[in-house]
Amino acid sequence: MKRAIIPFSLILLAMASCGRKEATSQEAPIEPEAVSEEAVATMIELLDTAYESVALIKATTRVLDTITSGELGNYSDLYRTAPGVLAFRGNLYRDGDMGGKVKGRPSEIDVDWEFETAYDGRQTGSSQGWGGGSGWSGQPVYIEWPDSLQKRYKDAGHLAQDFSGKEILVGSLCSNLYFIDFETGKASRQPIYVSNPIKGSVSLDPTLNGNVYLGHGIPNERPFGAATVNLDSHKMIDVFPEDRSAPRHWGAYDSSPVRVGNFVFRPGENGTLYKFDVTGEKPRLHSSMSYTAGGHGPGMEASISVYGNYGYTADNSGYIVCTNLNNMKPVWVYNIGDDTDSTPMISVEDGVPYIYTGCEEDKTARGVVKYVKLNGLTGQPVWEKEVPAKRFNYGQKHFDGGFYASTLNGLGNSSDMVFVNCVKNLNQQDGTFMAINKKTGETVYEIPLGHYAWSSPVGFLNENDEMYILTGDCAGTMYLIDAKKGELISKKKVGANFESSPVVAGNSAVVGSRGKKIYKVSLK
């Protein structure tokens, strides 16, 4: 089991503090000490503070449940010990470490199976129909079910009798939640219709209570909002609808939710971070934090990452916000400058959590986008780098340049780097795969991609701790890369547009495309 590193000095300061301590953004970073995950689980509360930077937003905290304590209590990452990959990018840090393994040096990308979804042609105000397959960010869930739960689902008639024990759950743009046998590529259950297209990544509750948390992307039907599916009843059991009290009136939830302690956290595209108590039959809203910046409520499409009781979100106005998840009040705010859909990735280095993310060129027209490393305790930038990229206009549509993909943390012989896809749009709709030095922010190397990529890269280690990376682009091509050497080993045209991010199991990955297909590929 991995160790969750939490600064011990934060605990001491929390014990000494009384109420909210005002801190300046010029304060020196706290020198931390490492604490084991077991110790973290017994902590009461990390430092409750607010830096001057929170003045960049106007935040409002609402507590609806004054009886149930909002304290998280258990800070352990439930996803790291779950039998599979149950959350976007694998865990609370969203670092993409899914335990991928290969033997020796892989040289080929083989397609094991393909699964076809339905097609939703309902016209909306912004589209001629969202189709099928999966879109951004669209990562599937991979789960190895315990025998007792397999029996329960089979006895209820929900699970195929010849089920292999390993299952893929993936949300589709055709408004279905699909279930696929990982080994065979055949349907393991009947799909569950959830009324509206799913654009984001679904999340399976790591306590295995049967709940699947997902978000609607487009309002083809009402209610429209944050949905919960239960696998015991095999149906959608709850939808948290549009919140008319939110600062932005748009009910989509592309962000992938996570569970911490007894709560599930859902960032909304309405400028609100929601905290749901999930100890009962259905999620129950406990509290929320809404905010405005420049007089309007920015929407959050990036998924929330979590360190201790600090949650990190990013929005379409370029604000990265650290929130104390115990009391739902902001700790610090950083303005990266433009729309940020890339999920903040946490990397713990020498006991300190650092945030890696980048923005797009959407509202600005500077011809460059920013990628940053921030101190996760204070919001102070360690380094900031500018990358050439621009918005590309095509007829009445436009494609933002910059970072849609989330960052992959380096593993093994490449642990000194982070990796990310960048949409350049400098030569039509081109993109690049980037390796960045974690200490300096310098670009170690770039590998040009045939087309831009929104899909996030995933990593594999061999028996010698050598790292290999798999990533896909919007034209349906997959790339196999030697992470340390920066060498493109192989590329293969697999399907249509890979906007979605892959989920990894062993030497294989499952990923959806915009072409009605879900693919399983293996590295050999």
MOCOR-V643602 format. One record per backbone hydrogen bond with DSSP energy under -0.5 kcal/mol. CO is the residue of the C=O (numbers start at 1). NH is the residue of the N-H. E is the energy in kcal/mol with one decimal. If there is no record, write none. Layout:
# MOCOR-V643602
co=CO nh=NH e=E
co=CO nh=NH e=E
This chain:
# MOCOR-V643602
co=3 nh=5 e=-0.6
co=4 nh=6 e=-0.6
co=7 nh=10 e=-0.8
co=7 nh=11 e=-0.8
co=8 nh=11 e=-0.5
co=8 nh=12 e=-1.8
co=9 nh=13 e=-2.2
co=10 nh=14 e=-2.5
co=11 nh=15 e=-2.4
co=12 nh=16 e=-1.7
co=13 nh=17 e=-1.9
co=21 nh=50 e=-2.2
co=23 nh=52 e=-1.2
co=24 nh=27 e=-1.4
co=30 nh=32 e=-0.7
co=33 nh=8 e=-1.3
co=35 nh=6 e=-0.6
co=36 nh=40 e=-2.1
co=37 nh=41 e=-1.8
co=39 nh=42 e=-1.4
co=40 nh=43 e=-1.6
co=47 nh=49 e=-0.8
co=48 nh=21 e=-1.3
co=50 nh=23 e=-2.2
co=51 nh=54 e=-2.1
co=52 nh=55 e=-2.0
co=53 nh=56 e=-2.1
co=54 nh=57 e=-1.5
co=57 nh=59 e=-0.6
co=58 nh=292 e=-1.6
co=60 nh=290 e=-2.6
co=62 nh=64 e=-0.6
co=62 nh=288 e=-2.3
co=64 nh=66 e=-0.8
co=72 nh=74 e=-2.5
co=73 nh=75 e=-0.6
co=76 nh=78 e=-1.1
co=77 nh=80 e=-1.1
co=77 nh=81 e=-0.5
co=79 nh=82 e=-0.7
co=82 nh=84 e=-2.2
co=83 nh=144 e=-3.0
co=84 nh=86 e=-0.6
co=85 nh=142 e=-2.3
co=86 nh=204 e=-2.1
co=87 nh=90 e=-2.4
co=88 nh=91 e=-0.5
co=89 nh=96 e=-1.8
co=91 nh=94 e=-0.9
co=92 nh=306 e=-2.5
co=93 nh=346 e=-2.4
co=95 nh=409 e=-1.9
co=96 nh=98 e=-1.2
co=96 nh=459 e=-0.6
co=100 nh=461 e=-2.2
co=104 nh=106 e=-0.7
co=108 nh=110 e=-0.6
co=108 nh=524 e=-1.9
co=110 nh=112 e=-0.6
co=110 nh=522 e=-2.5
co=113 nh=520 e=-2.3
co=115 nh=518 e=-2.6
co=119 nh=121 e=-0.7
co=120 nh=131 e=-2.5
co=124 nh=127 e=-0.8
co=127 nh=124 e=-2.3
co=131 nh=120 e=-2.0
co=133 nh=173 e=-1.9
co=137 nh=501 e=-2.6
co=139 nh=202 e=-0.6
co=141 nh=169 e=-2.0
co=142 nh=85 e=-2.4
co=143 nh=145 e=-0.7
co=143 nh=167 e=-3.0
co=146 nh=150 e=-2.1
co=147 nh=151 e=-2.5
co=148 nh=152 e=-1.8
co=149 nh=153 e=-2.5
co=150 nh=154 e=-2.4
co=151 nh=155 e=-3.0
co=152 nh=156 e=-1.6
co=153 nh=158 e=-2.4
co=153 nh=159 e=-1.3
co=154 nh=157 e=-1.4
co=160 nh=163 e=-1.5
co=165 nh=145 e=-1.6
co=166 nh=182 e=-2.3
co=167 nh=143 e=-2.5
co=168 nh=180 e=-2.6
co=169 nh=141 e=-2.9
co=170 nh=178 e=-2.8
co=172 nh=175 e=-1.4
co=172 nh=198 e=-2.1
co=175 nh=194 e=-2.9
co=176 nh=172 e=-2.2
co=176 nh=178 e=-0.6
co=177 nh=192 e=-2.2
co=178 nh=170 e=-1.8
co=179 nh=188 e=-1.7
co=179 nh=189 e=-0.8
co=180 nh=168 e=-2.9
co=180 nh=182 e=-0.5
co=181 nh=185 e=-2.9
co=186 nh=181 e=-3.3
co=188 nh=160 e=-2.5
co=191 nh=193 e=-0.6
co=192 nh=177 e=-2.5
co=194 nh=196 e=-1.0
co=197 nh=199 e=-0.6
co=197 nh=217 e=-2.9
co=197 nh=218 e=-0.6
co=199 nh=138 e=-1.1
co=203 nh=213 e=-3.4
co=205 nh=208 e=-2.0
co=210 nh=231 e=-2.5
co=211 nh=205 e=-2.7
co=212 nh=229 e=-2.8
co=213 nh=203 e=-2.4
co=214 nh=227 e=-2.1
co=216 nh=253 e=-2.6
co=218 nh=220 e=-1.8
co=225 nh=216 e=-2.7
co=225 nh=227 e=-0.6
co=226 nh=240 e=-3.3
co=227 nh=214 e=-2.3
co=228 nh=237 e=-2.2
co=228 nh=238 e=-1.5
co=229 nh=212 e=-3.0
co=230 nh=234 e=-1.1
co=230 nh=235 e=-1.5
co=235 nh=230 e=-2.6
co=235 nh=237 e=-0.6
co=238 nh=228 e=-2.5
co=239 nh=241 e=-0.8
co=240 nh=226 e=-2.0
co=242 nh=244 e=-0.9
co=243 nh=246 e=-1.6
co=247 nh=297 e=-0.6
co=248 nh=250 e=-1.5
co=252 nh=269 e=-2.1
co=254 nh=201 e=-0.6
co=255 nh=257 e=-0.5
co=256 nh=304 e=-0.6
co=258 nh=265 e=-2.8
co=260 nh=263 e=-2.0
co=262 nh=278 e=-2.3
co=263 nh=260 e=-2.9
co=264 nh=276 e=-3.0
co=265 nh=258 e=-1.3
co=266 nh=274 e=-2.6
co=268 nh=271 e=-1.0
co=268 nh=300 e=-1.9
co=270 nh=248 e=-1.5
co=271 nh=291 e=-1.9
co=272 nh=268 e=-2.7
co=272 nh=274 e=-0.6
co=273 nh=289 e=-2.2
co=274 nh=266 e=-2.2
co=275 nh=286 e=-2.9
co=275 nh=287 e=-1.5
co=276 nh=264 e=-2.4
co=276 nh=278 e=-0.6
co=277 nh=284 e=-2.3
co=284 nh=277 e=-3.3
co=286 nh=64 e=-2.2
co=286 nh=65 e=-1.9
co=287 nh=275 e=-2.5
co=288 nh=62 e=-2.5
co=289 nh=273 e=-2.5
co=290 nh=60 e=-3.2
co=292 nh=58 e=-2.6
co=293 nh=296 e=-1.1
co=296 nh=293 e=-3.1
co=296 nh=298 e=-0.7
co=299 nh=301 e=-0.6
co=299 nh=316 e=-2.1
co=300 nh=255 e=-0.5
co=305 nh=312 e=-3.0
co=307 nh=310 e=-2.6
co=309 nh=311 e=-0.5
co=309 nh=325 e=-3.3
co=310 nh=307 e=-2.8
co=311 nh=323 e=-2.8
co=312 nh=305 e=-1.9
co=313 nh=321 e=-2.2
co=314 nh=302 e=-0.6
co=315 nh=318 e=-1.4
co=315 nh=340 e=-2.0
co=318 nh=320 e=-0.6
co=318 nh=336 e=-3.0
co=318 nh=337 e=-0.6
co=319 nh=315 e=-1.0
co=319 nh=321 e=-0.6
co=320 nh=334 e=-2.5
co=321 nh=313 e=-2.3
co=321 nh=323 e=-0.5
co=322 nh=331 e=-3.7
co=322 nh=332 e=-1.0
co=323 nh=311 e=-2.7
co=323 nh=325 e=-0.9
co=324 nh=328 e=-2.2
co=324 nh=329 e=-0.9
co=329 nh=324 e=-2.9
co=331 nh=51 e=-3.1
co=332 nh=322 e=-2.7
co=334 nh=320 e=-3.3
co=334 nh=336 e=-0.7
co=339 nh=341 e=-0.5
co=339 nh=360 e=-2.3
co=340 nh=302 e=-0.5
co=343 nh=407 e=-0.6
co=345 nh=356 e=-2.3
co=347 nh=349 e=-0.7
co=347 nh=354 e=-2.2
co=349 nh=352 e=-1.6
co=352 nh=349 e=-2.8
co=353 nh=376 e=-2.9
co=354 nh=347 e=-2.4
co=355 nh=374 e=-2.5
co=356 nh=345 e=-2.5
co=357 nh=372 e=-2.8
co=358 nh=342 e=-0.6
co=359 nh=403 e=-1.8
co=360 nh=362 e=-0.8
co=361 nh=401 e=-0.9
co=367 nh=389 e=-1.5
co=369 nh=387 e=-3.0
co=370 nh=359 e=-2.4
co=371 nh=385 e=-2.8
co=372 nh=357 e=-1.5
co=373 nh=382 e=-3.4
co=373 nh=383 e=-1.2
co=374 nh=355 e=-2.6
co=374 nh=376 e=-0.6
co=375 nh=379 e=-3.0
co=380 nh=375 e=-3.0
co=383 nh=373 e=-2.2
co=385 nh=371 e=-2.6
co=387 nh=369 e=-2.6
co=391 nh=393 e=-0.5
co=392 nh=399 e=-3.0
co=394 nh=397 e=-2.2
co=397 nh=394 e=-3.0
co=399 nh=392 e=-3.1
co=401 nh=361 e=-2.6
co=402 nh=404 e=-0.7
co=402 nh=423 e=-3.5
co=403 nh=341 e=-0.6
co=403 nh=342 e=-0.7
co=407 nh=409 e=-0.5
co=408 nh=419 e=-2.6
co=411 nh=414 e=-2.7
co=412 nh=415 e=-1.4
co=414 nh=417 e=-1.8
co=416 nh=438 e=-2.5
co=417 nh=410 e=-1.7
co=418 nh=436 e=-2.8
co=419 nh=408 e=-3.1
co=420 nh=434 e=-2.9
co=422 nh=424 e=-0.7
co=422 nh=432 e=-2.3
co=423 nh=402 e=-3.3
co=424 nh=390 e=-2.1
co=429 nh=452 e=-1.8
co=430 nh=424 e=-1.5
co=430 nh=425 e=-2.0
co=431 nh=449 e=-2.5
co=432 nh=422 e=-2.9
co=432 nh=434 e=-0.5
co=433 nh=447 e=-2.4
co=434 nh=420 e=-2.0
co=435 nh=444 e=-2.6
co=435 nh=445 e=-1.1
co=436 nh=418 e=-2.1
co=437 nh=441 e=-2.3
co=442 nh=437 e=-3.0
co=442 nh=444 e=-0.6
co=445 nh=435 e=-2.4
co=447 nh=433 e=-2.4
co=449 nh=431 e=-0.8
co=452 nh=474 e=-2.6
co=456 nh=502 e=-0.7
co=458 nh=470 e=-2.5
co=459 nh=100 e=-0.5
co=460 nh=468 e=-2.8
co=461 nh=102 e=-2.1
co=462 nh=465 e=-2.0
co=465 nh=413 e=-2.7
co=466 nh=462 e=-1.5
co=467 nh=483 e=-1.7
co=467 nh=484 e=-0.6
co=468 nh=460 e=-2.4
co=469 nh=481 e=-2.7
co=470 nh=458 e=-2.3
co=471 nh=479 e=-3.2
co=473 nh=476 e=-1.6
co=473 nh=498 e=-1.8
co=476 nh=494 e=-2.9
co=476 nh=495 e=-1.6
co=477 nh=473 e=-2.0
co=478 nh=492 e=-2.5
co=479 nh=471 e=-1.8
co=479 nh=481 e=-0.5
co=480 nh=489 e=-2.2
co=480 nh=490 e=-1.5
co=481 nh=469 e=-2.7
co=481 nh=483 e=-0.8
co=482 nh=486 e=-2.1
co=482 nh=487 e=-0.9
co=487 nh=482 e=-2.8
co=487 nh=489 e=-0.9
co=490 nh=480 e=-3.2
co=492 nh=478 e=-2.9
co=492 nh=494 e=-0.7
co=497 nh=499 e=-1.1
co=497 nh=514 e=-1.9
co=498 nh=454 e=-0.5
co=498 nh=455 e=-0.7
co=503 nh=510 e=-2.3
co=505 nh=508 e=-2.0
co=506 nh=101 e=-1.9
co=507 nh=523 e=-2.6
co=508 nh=505 e=-2.3
co=509 nh=521 e=-2.9
co=510 nh=503 e=-2.1
co=511 nh=519 e=-3.2
co=512 nh=500 e=-0.6
co=513 nh=134 e=-2.1
co=516 nh=117 e=-2.7
co=517 nh=513 e=-2.6
co=518 nh=115 e=-2.9
co=519 nh=511 e=-2.4
co=520 nh=112 e=-2.8
co=520 nh=113 e=-1.2
co=521 nh=509 e=-2.6
co=522 nh=110 e=-2.7
co=522 nh=524 e=-0.5
